[in-house]
Amino acid sequence: MHDPFPFAPPEWLTHYVQPFADYFCLKTLPLHIHEVLFAFSLYYGINKIVSPAISSFFWPRRYNAFNARTKLNWDVHIVSFVQSTLICVLALWVMWNDDERNEMNYMGKVHGYTGASGLIQAFAGGYFLWDLMITLQNMHIFGPGMLAHAVSALFVFSLGFVSPLLPVSTTFGRRAC
């Protein structure tokens, strides 16, 4: 299935991220970098605008009485809830509608690639990029344990952009994809 995102990646952005993607063997990242950045912006907007506005509207006395640390924690959990719901809905939609994926064997479903699965990967990657940013900005609140979580989650989800069904090996300290 082709990537259902309504916009193609801008050529300048694809060109800009290509050396990074080549070095780390993230072959499908240039196809989805615009979606990663869109998702990052979406989660940032939910954190900074949507969550405070909705929380202040529905729970004005409670939310507005929170200290800054509790508000941050509350807003981060709202973003996490939206992200997990969005990813689950997208994944179910792809499972039901991606004919290319449906024709794959179990190895293809685990290690394969379709444009629609790349979209899900991009939205998850955008979330974990946002999570890393929030954690770095608020290290005094979240601490090194959350930083380790943010880095490792971004790393693990970035592995989805590695060339499908191709092993990654190293030769004499140089990466070969």
C-alpha positions as CSV (number, residue, x, y, z in Angstrom):
1,M,0.0,0.0,0.0
2,H,1.3,3.4,-0.8
3,D,1.9,5.8,2.0
4,P,-1.6,7.4,2.7
5,F,-0.1,10.6,4.1
6,P,-1.5,13.4,1.8
7,F,1.9,15.1,1.1
8,A,5.1,13.8,-0.3
9,P,8.4,14.7,1.4
10,P,9.9,17.9,0.2
11,E,12.9,17.2,-2.0
12,W,15.2,19.6,0.0
13,L,14.3,17.7,3.2
14,T,14.9,14.3,1.7
15,H,18.3,15.5,0.4
16,Y,19.1,17.0,3.8
17,V,18.4,13.8,5.8
18,Q,19.9,11.4,3.2
19,P,23.5,11.4,4.6
20,F,22.3,10.7,8.1
21,A,20.0,8.0,6.9
22,D,22.8,6.4,4.8
23,Y,25.3,6.5,7.7
24,F,22.8,4.8,10.1
25,C,21.3,2.5,7.4
26,L,17.9,4.0,7.9
27,K,17.0,3.5,4.2
28,T,13.3,4.4,4.5
29,L,13.7,7.4,6.7
30,P,14.0,9.9,3.8
31,L,10.6,8.7,2.5
32,H,9.0,9.5,5.9
33,I,11.0,12.3,7.4
34,H,8.3,14.8,6.8
35,E,5.8,12.6,8.6
36,V,8.2,12.3,11.6
37,L,8.5,16.1,11.8
38,F,4.7,16.5,11.3
39,A,4.1,14.0,14.1
40,F,6.7,15.7,16.3
41,S,4.9,19.1,15.7
42,L,1.5,17.5,16.4
43,Y,2.6,16.1,19.7
44,Y,4.3,19.4,20.6
45,G,1.1,21.3,19.8
46,I,-1.0,18.9,21.9
47,N,1.4,19.3,24.8
48,K,1.7,23.1,24.7
49,I,-1.8,24.2,23.4
50,V,-4.4,21.5,23.3
51,S,-3.9,19.7,26.6
52,P,-3.7,23.0,28.7
53,A,-6.7,24.4,26.9
54,I,-8.9,21.3,27.3
55,S,-7.7,20.6,30.8
56,S,-8.4,24.2,31.9
57,F,-11.9,24.1,30.3
58,F,-13.0,20.8,31.8
59,W,-11.2,20.9,35.1
60,P,-10.5,24.6,35.7
61,R,-10.1,24.5,39.5
62,R,-8.1,21.3,39.6
63,Y,-5.8,21.8,36.6
64,N,-5.1,25.5,37.3
65,A,-4.2,24.6,40.9
66,F,-1.5,22.2,39.8
67,N,2.1,23.3,40.3
68,A,4.3,23.5,37.2
69,R,5.7,20.0,37.7
70,T,2.3,18.4,38.0
71,K,1.0,20.3,35.0
72,L,3.9,19.1,32.9
73,N,3.3,15.6,34.0
74,W,-0.4,15.9,33.3
75,D,0.2,17.3,29.8
76,V,2.8,14.7,29.0
77,H,0.4,11.9,29.9
78,I,-2.3,13.5,27.7
79,V,0.1,13.5,24.7
80,S,1.1,9.9,25.5
81,F,-2.6,8.9,25.6
82,V,-3.3,10.6,22.2
83,Q,-0.2,9.0,20.7
84,S,-1.0,5.5,21.8
85,T,-4.6,5.8,20.6
86,L,-3.5,7.2,17.3
87,I,-0.9,4.5,16.7
88,C,-3.3,1.8,17.6
89,V,-6.0,3.2,15.3
90,L,-3.5,3.6,12.4
91,A,-2.1,0.1,13.0
92,L,-5.6,-1.5,12.9
93,W,-6.5,0.4,9.8
94,V,-3.3,-0.7,8.0
95,M,-3.8,-4.3,9.2
96,W,-7.3,-4.3,7.6
97,N,-6.6,-2.3,4.5
98,D,-3.0,-2.9,3.4
99,D,-3.4,-5.6,0.7
100,E,0.4,-5.7,0.2
101,R,0.9,-6.4,3.9
102,N,-1.8,-9.0,3.8
103,E,0.0,-10.9,1.1
104,M,3.2,-11.1,3.2
105,N,4.2,-14.2,5.2
106,Y,4.9,-13.9,8.9
107,M,8.6,-12.8,8.2
108,G,7.4,-10.1,5.8
109,K,4.9,-8.8,8.4
110,V,7.6,-8.6,11.0
111,H,10.5,-7.3,8.9
112,G,8.8,-6.1,5.7
113,Y,7.9,-2.6,4.5
114,T,5.0,-0.9,3.0
115,G,4.3,2.8,2.7
116,A,1.5,2.6,5.2
117,S,3.6,0.8,7.8
118,G,6.2,3.5,7.3
119,L,3.6,6.1,8.2
120,I,2.9,4.3,11.5
121,Q,6.7,4.1,12.1
122,A,7.0,7.8,11.4
123,F,4.3,8.8,13.8
124,A,5.8,6.6,16.5
125,G,9.3,8.0,15.8
126,G,7.9,11.6,15.9
127,Y,6.5,10.9,19.4
128,F,9.7,9.5,20.7
129,L,11.7,12.4,19.2
130,W,9.2,14.7,21.0
131,D,9.6,12.6,24.2
132,L,13.4,13.0,24.0
133,M,13.1,16.8,23.6
134,I,10.7,17.1,26.6
135,T,12.9,14.9,28.7
136,L,16.0,16.9,27.9
137,Q,14.2,20.2,28.6
138,N,13.0,18.9,31.9
139,M,15.9,16.8,33.2
140,H,15.5,18.4,36.7
141,I,12.0,16.8,36.8
142,F,12.4,13.6,34.9
143,G,15.9,12.6,35.7
144,P,18.4,10.3,34.0
145,G,16.2,7.3,34.1
146,M,13.6,8.9,31.8
147,L,16.4,10.2,29.6
148,A,17.7,6.6,29.2
149,H,14.1,5.6,28.4
150,A,13.7,8.4,25.8
151,V,17.0,7.6,24.1
152,S,16.4,3.9,24.0
153,A,12.8,4.2,22.8
154,L,13.8,6.5,20.0
155,F,16.6,4.2,19.0
156,V,14.4,1.1,19.0
157,F,11.7,2.8,17.0
158,S,14.2,4.2,14.5
159,L,15.2,0.6,13.7
160,G,12.0,0.4,11.8
161,F,13.5,2.6,9.2
162,V,16.3,0.1,8.5
163,S,16.2,-1.5,5.1
164,P,13.5,-4.2,5.2
165,L,14.8,-7.8,5.3
166,L,18.4,-6.8,5.0
167,P,20.9,-7.5,7.8
168,V,23.1,-4.7,9.0
169,S,26.7,-5.6,9.5
170,T,29.9,-3.8,10.3
171,T,33.2,-4.3,8.5
172,F,36.4,-3.0,10.1
173,G,34.6,-0.3,11.9
174,R,32.8,0.9,8.8
175,R,29.1,0.3,8.5
176,A,27.8,-1.7,5.6
177,C,24.0,-1.7,5.1
